[in-house]
Amino acid sequence: MRTGIREFLRADRDAYGWVPHVDSWLSCWDEGFSERLGAAGFLGITTPREYGGAGLGHLHRYVVTEELLAHGAPVAAHWIADRQVAPALLTYGTEEQRRRILPRIAAGRFYSAIGMSEHGAGSDLAAVSTRATRTEGGWKLSGTKVWTSGAHHSHQIVVLARTGALDPEHRHAGLSQFLVPCDTPGVTISSIELMSGEHHFNEVLLAGVEIADADVLGEIGNGWQQVTSELSFERSGPERILTTMPLISAALARLAAQAEHDDAMVADIGHLIARLTSLRQLSVGVARALVAGQSAANQAALVKDLGTRFEQESIDIIADLLDRSPTDPGLQAVVNTGWLHRPLFTLRGGTNEVLRGVVARGMGLR
């Protein structure tokens, strides 16, 4: 599997000329690449063959994900649909939803956003205030979602909404998920740009959006359990440790000759790679637990905390190492992109500070 995806990436880059990019799973939207990846059989890897997938295991997918990130490939278009929506549909979706959506995800032709965070509910999703009210044959959604990555390109948004009254003693109860097509009347998507002018994030206004019962994902009232399951995949994957790998690889290739004569540089590089290797083992451990059907919410939160801090610090370390070497304009451009995206790493997927509280509670602490 690893050999196959490496050969595909080399050939595709030669043919289409994309450039390895830091944080490619957020910032590099290339629908053509996603479609070629799907045609080559590297999407929908854990999806059964009857729904257009490869019918392989989660660790097969892990290997492909590692290679895509390490090569800095332009994967943003299919990323959320393949990472979160497909597993959610397989676990909680109806047969009609699976047959309608999964083959398109596996083909790299379906793009989805996740509508979890709100202005008053970021890492604390129990504070979600978007409401879904029962109507005849369906639901009416009203509220606002924010930091919704890729919504301006997507076919649908998976919206977490409150369907029951808020119970202060059981804040996670009464939440449900809905598959909301982006062209539904009442859906307004507004851009949130980075300081550089890049547009990945969005604010999504849901103004009385009417959704049929057929677009409910899973069970009404079971949204928290479903979201928690999805977040384990999101928080523990290779994208929490390999976002800066294209920069690390390029820098080490640049510094290889100089490092032969610089013991301090060798020590810094060794420390960096040792941390990366250890984090990878932790991440693989969570993947194995998920494959075994075990709950891994705490472990996933820890991987996300440690991994995203490593990603931030790796930019600092690489920048310091490159200060000892003649400047390379191409490599410096990658460093600059890393600096720009650096603050995002510990925010998305739940802030590290909040996740430490989640871990503490999971250990029985208050």
N, C-alpha and C positions, 0 to 999 in steps of 0.2 A: 504493500500500500504506500509506504513512504517513498520507495523508488518510483512508483507510478506518478505520484503527485509532483515529485521533483522534476521528472521528465516533462510533465505537462507544463509546469510553470516556466521552465527554461524555454521550451518551444513557443509558448504563448507570449512571453516577453519579447523574444526575438521577432515574432511576427507582428506584434501590435505595439511594441515600444513603450509600455508603461514603465514607470520608474518606481523602485521600492520606496515606501513611504512610512514614516513613523505614524502610529495611530491610524493605520489604514482601515480598520474595521469601523471607524466612525467617519472618517473624512474622505475616503476614496470611493465615490459612487460611480460604478461602471457597469451598466446593465448588460452590455455586450460580453464583458468578462464573466459575469454571473451565468449568463446563458451558455457560454462555452464550457464553463466549469460543470454545469449541470449535464450538458451533452456528453461530457467525458466521464460521467458517473461519480463525480466527487461532491454532489449535493444529495440530501435525503439519504445519507448513508445508513442511518438507523431506522429509516422508514421501510416498512414491509414492501415487498415487490408488488403486491396487489395494488398499492397506492403509488406506484412509480418509483419507489426507492430501491436501495441496494440490499436491504434486509440484513445488514451487518451489525456489529456491536458498537457500543459507545466508545470503546477504546480505538476502534478503527477510525471513527470520526475524530477522536482526539489527535491522532497522528496527522490527519489531513489538516486540522485546524492549526496545529503547530507549524506545519510547513507553510501554510498560507500566511501566517503572521510573521514567521521568520524571514520570508521573502518580501514582506511588505506589499503583498498583492492587493489590488483594488476590490475589496470584498464587501463594502458597505451595503450595496443594494440588496443582497440576499441575506445578510448576516442575522438580523433579528428574526426573520421568518424561519430560517433554518435552525437557529440556536434555541429559540424559545417557543415559537408558535407551533412548529411541527411536533415536538414532544408533548405540548399541551393538548393538541388535537388528538394525538394517539392515546393519551391517558384519559382525557375528559370529553373529547368531542363526540358528536353524533356521527353515525355512518355517512349521512349526507354531507356533513361538513368535511369529513376526511376525504371523501371522493371528489368533492368540489375543489378543495384547496391543496391537499398534499401533493398531487402530481405536478401542479404548477410550481410549488416550492422546490421539488426535486429537479425540475427543469430549469430553475433559476429565473423564472418568469413571474414570480409573485413576491411583492414587497410589502412588508408589514411594519407598523410602528407599535409601540407599547405605551398606552395611556395610563400610567400609574401616578406619577408625581403631580402635585398641585401646589399653588402658591403657599398654602398653609399645611401642606402634607408632602414633605420631601422624603426623607428617610423614614419618617414615622407615618407609614401608609394607613395606620388605623385612624388617622385624622382625616381621611378622604371625605370630602363633602359633596362631590358630584353624586347626584341622585338619579335613580331609575324608578319611575313610577309605573305601576301596572295599568295597562290599557286593555281594551278588548282585542285579544289576539297578539298582544305584544307589550312593549315597554316604551316609555318616553324618557330620554336622558337629558339632563340639564346640569351644566357645570363647566369648569375650565381645567384643562390639563396643561402642564408646562414641562419644558425640557424634553419634548417629544421628538426624539431623534428620527430624522428621515420622513416625518409625516408628510412633508410637501411633495415627496416622490411616491408615497405608498398607496397601495390599493385599499388597505384597511388599517384601522387602529383597534387594538385589543384594549378595551376600556374597563377599568376597575371602578365600580360605582356602588353606592350604598343603596340597598334594596330594603333594609329594615331599619327601624329606629335605633339611634345610637344608645347603647347601654354602657354607662361609664364603668361598670364592673366587668363587662365583657366587650371591650372595644373592638376586638377583631371579628365579632359576630355581625351578621347582616350585610356582608359584602358579596358582590357577584361580578362576573365578567361577561362582557358582550363583544361580539365581533361587529365593528361598525365600519361599513364601507365609507371611504373618504369622500365619495361624491354624493352621500346622503344629504338631502336638504336639512339645513340647520347646522352643518359642520363648517366652521370657518377656521382656516389654518393661517397663522401669522408668523413671520420669521423672527428668530432671535439670533442676531449675528454676533460672532466673535469680534474682538477689537481689530482683527485683521481683515474683517469683511467676510470671512467664511460663514457659510450658512449650513449648519447641521441640525440645530435645535429649532423648536417651534413651540408656540402657544396654540392650543386647540380649544376653541369655544364650541360647546355643545348646547345649542339653543332649541330645546324641545325636539330633539332628534328622535324620530320614531323608528323602533327596531322590532322586527318580528320575533316571535318565540324561537324560530329556527336559528336565530343568530345569538342565542344565549350559549355561552361556553360553559359546559359543566352544569353543576347544580346551583340553583338560586340559594344564596346564603353560604355557599362553600368557597367564596372567592378568596378568602385569606389562605386557606389550605392550598388552593391551586397556585396562588401567587408565590407562596413560600416554596413550593416545589420548583417553580420556574426559576426563582432567584438562586436556588442552589446551583443550577446549571450556569446562570449568568455570572455568579460571584466567584466561582472556583475554576473557570476555564482558563486555557492558555492565554487568553486575551488580558488576563489580570497580571501576567508576568512577562509577556513577550511583546507588548506594545512598542517598546523601544529597541527590540532586537535588530531591526535593519540598521539602526544607528550603531549599536554595539558591534555588529559584524563588520560594517564598513570601517569603523574606527580601528578595530583590532587588525584588520587587513592592512590598513595604512601604517600602523605602528609596529608591525611584526619585526621589521629589520632593526628598528631603533631599540626595541625591547630586548634584543639579544645582548645589548651592552649596557642595560640600565636595570639594575636589580630592584630599585624602588618601583619602577614602572611594572616590572614582572610581578611584584608583590601586590600592587593595586589591581592588576588585571586578574591575578589568581583569586583575590578576595571577591571580586565582582562575579567571576564565573562560579565560584563555590556557592555564593548566595543564590545565583540563578539555578544551579543544579539542585540545591536543597529545596527551593520553592517548587521546582518542577516535580520533585518526588511527593511533596505535600499535595499538589494539584492532582497528580495521578492517583494518589490515595483516595481523594474525594471522588474521582471518576469511578474508581473500582467500587466504592461504597454505593454510588448511585446505580451502577450496573447490578449490584446485588440486591437492589430494592431497599437499601437502608436509608434512614434519615441522616442527612449530612449537613443540616443547616448551620450548625455551629462551626464545623470544620470549614465549610465554604466561606463563612464570614471571616474566619481567621486567614484563609488563603488570600481573600480579597484585601484585607488589611495589610498583611505582610507583602503581598505581591505589588500592590499599587504604590506602597512606600518605596519598594525597591525600584520600580519604574521611574519614580521621581528622582531618586538618588542616583540612578544610573546615568541620567543626563548630567548631573553635577560631576560625577566621576569622569565620564568621557570628556566633558568640556575641559576639566583640569588636565587630563592626559594629553589632549590635543594642544594645549597651551605649550607643551614641551616639544611640539613638532611644527614644521613649516605649514602654513595655512593652505588648505585645499578648498577652493570655492564651492565645489559640489557637496563636499562633506559638511562644510560650514552651513550650507542651506538646510541640510537635514537636522543639524544641531539647533538651528534657529526654529525650525518647526517643532522640535521637541520642547524647546523652552516655551513656545506659545501654548502647547497643549498640556504642559506639565501640571498646571493647577487642576485640570479636569480629572486626573487619574484617581485621586482619592475621594472624589465627589460622586461620580456616577455609580449606579448600582447600590447606593446607600453610603452615606459618609462614614469614614472609618471610625469617627468618634461615636456615632450611634451604633455601629456594628459591634463595638467593644461592649456596649451595654447589652446588646442582644446575646453576645457570648457569655457575659457574666450571668445573666438570667438563666441561660441554658445550663450553666454550671450550678444553679441553685442559689446564686448570690443575689442580693437586693441592692 
